[in-house]
Amino acid sequence: MKKINWCNMFYLFIIASIAGWVIENSFNFIRTGVFVNPSALVIGPFDIAYGIGACFLTLILIEFKDKSYLKLFVIGFIGGSILEYIMSLGIELVLGFKIWDYSNYLFNINGRICLLFSIFWGILGIIWIKLLYPFINKMINKIPLNIKNTLALVLVVFLVLDELLTASAIYRAREHRKGIQPRNVYEEFLDNTFNDAYLKRMFSKKWE
């Protein structure tokens, strides 16, 4: 079994999250002409579903990267579908709504996964492990070790704080809807900054 460099894996997560944000936002803008922030966090361009997907594909495919395209496709197809279903369920349990819904697609399961996007997972698995991952990992390895470790620590702290801020903003926005007044300076800050209107723009029509 290949040894996993967890610092590199974290950078893969960050890079894929930012790339996913750019791709998703560009696609939405081209399709609708409207800017919709696809980030799952209130600060920063992080579409963490892409980051999780990139790390997951790396972990399940790295041992098979020299195998046939068919084997890589099958592993990506099955593994990606399972991950997408779990992420959809987890996000709905945390946020209270679905980020994506495939109910109108053929051969879907509870609107969380469907055949078309499972095929995309299979194709993406091949492209990722054969082309994208080796290139990105090579670029990460060129970063001086002291800089890489320090920056990783800073990013970890930032993401943890961002996640806590996002969770508290969602909780406070729901309280505000119920007419509960802010009880401290922090809740006043959330009401004025990351409030219901902000989350509506961030999550689009899904935020109800």
C-alpha positions in Angstrom: 0.0 0.0 0.0 1.3 3.4 -0.9 2.2 5.8 1.9 -0.2 8.7 2.0 1.3 12.2 2.5 -1.5 13.8 4.5 -0.1 17.3 4.1 -0.2 16.9 0.3 -3.7 15.5 0.7 -4.8 18.6 2.5 -3.4 20.8 -0.3 -5.3 18.6 -2.8 -8.4 19.3 -0.8 -7.8 23.1 -0.8 -6.9 23.2 -4.5 -9.9 21.1 -5.6 -12.2 23.1 -3.4 -11.2 26.4 -5.0 -11.1 24.9 -8.5 -14.6 23.5 -7.9 -15.8 26.9 -6.8 -14.5 28.5 -10.0 -16.0 25.8 -12.2 -19.4 25.8 -10.5 -19.7 29.6 -10.4 -18.6 29.9 -14.0 -21.1 27.3 -15.1 -23.9 28.9 -13.2 -23.0 32.4 -14.6 -22.9 31.1 -18.2 -26.1 29.2 -17.8 -28.2 31.9 -15.9 -26.2 35.1 -16.1 -26.4 35.3 -12.3 -23.6 35.0 -9.8 -24.4 32.3 -7.2 -21.8 31.6 -4.6 -21.4 27.8 -4.6 -19.2 27.8 -1.5 -20.4 25.9 1.6 -18.6 28.4 3.8 -19.4 32.0 4.4 -15.9 33.2 3.8 -13.7 32.2 0.9 -14.1 30.4 -2.4 -14.4 26.9 -1.1 -16.7 24.3 -2.7 -15.7 21.6 -0.2 -17.7 18.9 -2.0 -15.1 19.1 -4.8 -12.3 18.9 -2.2 -13.7 15.9 -0.5 -14.3 14.3 -3.9 -10.7 14.8 -5.0 -9.3 13.3 -1.8 -11.7 10.4 -1.9 -10.8 9.6 -5.5 -7.1 9.7 -4.7 -7.5 7.4 -1.8 -9.6 4.8 -3.6 -7.7 4.9 -6.9 -4.0 5.5 -6.0 -3.4 1.7 -5.6 -4.9 1.0 -9.0 -3.5 4.0 -11.0 -1.6 1.6 -13.4 -4.6 -0.7 -13.9 -6.9 -0.7 -16.9 -9.2 2.2 -17.7 -12.2 0.0 -17.2 -11.2 -0.9 -13.7 -10.6 2.7 -12.8 -13.9 3.6 -14.3 -15.8 1.0 -12.3 -14.1 2.0 -9.0 -14.8 5.7 -9.7 -18.3 5.0 -10.7 -19.2 3.0 -7.5 -17.0 4.9 -5.1 -18.1 8.3 -6.4 -21.7 7.4 -6.2 -21.5 6.2 -2.7 -19.6 9.3 -1.6 -22.1 11.6 -3.4 -25.1 9.9 -1.7 -23.4 10.2 1.8 -22.5 13.8 1.2 -26.0 14.6 0.0 -27.6 13.0 3.1 -25.0 14.6 5.5 -25.5 18.1 4.0 -29.3 17.8 4.3 -29.1 16.6 7.9 -26.8 19.6 8.8 -28.4 22.4 6.7 -31.9 21.1 6.4 -32.1 21.2 2.6 -30.5 19.5 -0.4 -27.7 21.2 -2.2 -28.4 19.1 -5.4 -31.5 17.1 -6.5 -31.5 14.6 -9.3 -35.1 13.7 -9.0 -35.8 14.7 -12.6 -33.0 12.5 -13.9 -33.4 8.9 -15.1 -32.3 6.1 -12.8 -31.9 8.2 -9.7 -31.9 7.1 -6.0 -33.8 9.4 -3.8 -32.7 12.3 -5.9 -29.2 12.1 -4.4 -27.4 10.2 -7.1 -28.3 9.2 -10.7 -26.8 7.1 -13.5 -25.6 10.1 -15.5 -23.5 11.6 -12.8 -22.3 8.2 -11.6 -20.9 7.8 -15.2 -19.3 11.2 -14.8 -17.7 9.9 -11.5 -16.2 7.0 -13.5 -14.8 9.2 -16.2 -13.5 11.8 -13.7 -11.8 9.0 -11.8 -9.7 8.1 -14.8 -8.9 11.7 -15.7 -8.0 12.5 -12.1 -5.7 9.7 -11.2 -4.0 9.5 -14.7 -3.6 13.2 -15.4 -4.6 15.8 -12.8 -3.4 14.2 -9.5 0.1 13.4 -10.7 0.5 17.0 -12.0 -1.0 18.7 -8.9 0.9 16.5 -6.5 4.2 17.3 -8.3 3.5 21.0 -8.0 2.8 20.6 -4.3 6.0 18.8 -3.8 7.9 21.8 -5.2 6.8 24.0 -2.3 9.6 24.3 0.3 8.8 22.0 3.3 8.8 24.8 6.0 6.5 27.0 3.9 4.2 24.1 3.1 3.8 23.0 6.7 3.3 26.5 8.0 0.8 27.5 5.4 -1.1 24.2 5.9 -1.4 25.0 9.6 -2.7 28.5 8.9 -5.2 27.1 6.4 -6.4 24.4 8.8 -7.1 27.1 11.6 -8.8 29.3 9.0 -11.1 26.6 7.8 -12.0 25.4 11.3 -13.0 29.0 12.2 -14.8 29.4 8.9 -16.8 26.2 9.5 -17.7 27.4 13.0 -18.7 30.8 11.7 -20.8 29.2 9.0 -22.6 26.9 11.4 -23.3 29.7 13.9 -24.6 32.0 11.0 -27.0 29.3 9.9 -28.2 28.7 13.4 -28.6 32.4 14.1 -30.4 33.1 10.9 -33.0 30.4 11.8 -33.4 32.0 15.2 -33.9 35.4 13.7 -36.7 34.0 11.5 -38.5 32.9 14.7 -38.2 36.5 16.1 -35.5 35.7 18.6 -33.5 38.9 19.3 -29.7 38.9 19.4 -28.4 38.2 22.9 -24.8 39.5 22.5 -22.5 41.4 20.2 -21.5 38.3 18.2 -25.2 37.6 17.4 -25.6 41.2 16.4 -22.6 40.9 14.1 -24.2 37.8 12.5 -27.5 39.6 12.0 -25.7 42.5 10.3 -23.3 40.5 8.2 -23.9 36.8 7.6 -27.7 37.0 7.9 -30.7 35.4 6.3 -30.3 37.6 3.1 -26.6 36.7 2.8 -27.3 33.0 3.2 -30.2 33.3 0.6 -27.7 34.7 -1.9 -25.1 32.1 -1.0 -27.4 29.0 -1.2 -29.8 30.5 -3.8 -33.4 29.1 -3.8 -32.3 26.1 -1.6 -32.1 28.3 1.4 -35.7 28.5 2.7 
